[in-house]
Amino acid sequence: MSSWKIRTHLVNGRQLRAARALAGLSQKALGEAAGVSERAVRGWEARGDSSPVGAPNDMRVEHVLRGLGIEVFSDPSPGVRLIK
């Protein structure tokens, strides 16, 4: 089984935008780091309350953010925070 099948904590487009902003990344920079286009990132963020990405891209995006010290969580509600 591929490691990209693991459940992520990326819940919606607003959460993705907040995580990207906290990391100090542009949509283009996040896209490049995750191996997707700037247009894809822009589209995912525009979804608002809807699920922002799909496997395997969700894990790639979350992995990039975690590497930059950003934790994405879904419980008790969707959010982002700096990793200590």
Secondary structure, 3 states (H helix, E strand, C coil): CCHHHCCCCCCCHHHHHHHHHHHCCCHHHHHHHHCCCHHHHHHHHHCCCCCCCCCCHHHHHHHHHHHCCEEEECCCCCEEEECC
